[in-house]
Amino acid sequence: MTNHRILAHFNESAELKIKAADELALPISQAVELMFQALSNGNKILACGNGGSAADCQHFAAELVGRFERERLPLPAMALTTDSSIMTAIANDYSFQEVFSKQVQAFGQSGDILLAISTSGNSPGVINAINAALERDMRVVALTGKGGGEVKNLLGEMDVHICVPHDKTARIQEVHLLTIHCICDGIDTALFGGDADD
């Protein structure tokens, strides 16, 4: 790989982040407020996604249960991507498209939040999880790209859609990770104080 190609990746990523900042600041702040209200009321956040998005779910849950950038009590968040026995049992006995929705039905309660991550917005398993969450009177924060796919059509006025304005999966995932860090910082600031402008 030449330096030119490497620089092109960096430049494209940087340009997208600058462009996305203006478009995504409002929905990210709305996601922070939604999650802050849920956590303040004793509710939890469930997260689902496939592949790189599964890793993002686990990263998000780890930041809340552990810590982000300040010492604090653990916050209730769970990635639905980590229990191999549950996932393989559901995939084997039903279908892989139900591995998240059945967990939402098992663990989700009214007032909880589902963080649903799909770079295309068209993952059948994530779509099923969103439908299961809405049936349980949960709110949804969806991280997508590529125009939002089918996911954007499922969300209501009380939900939040954070759609990265790009079509390349790698670039979308990079902005998703930055978005997750913004959300974690926003939750910490909302729950525990501090200068929101830091």
Beta strands, then each sheet from edge to edge (+ up, - down):
strand 1: 45-48
strand 2: 77-79
strand 3: 113-117
strand 4: 139-145
strand 5: 160-164
sheet 1: 2+ 1+ 3+ 4+ 5+
end
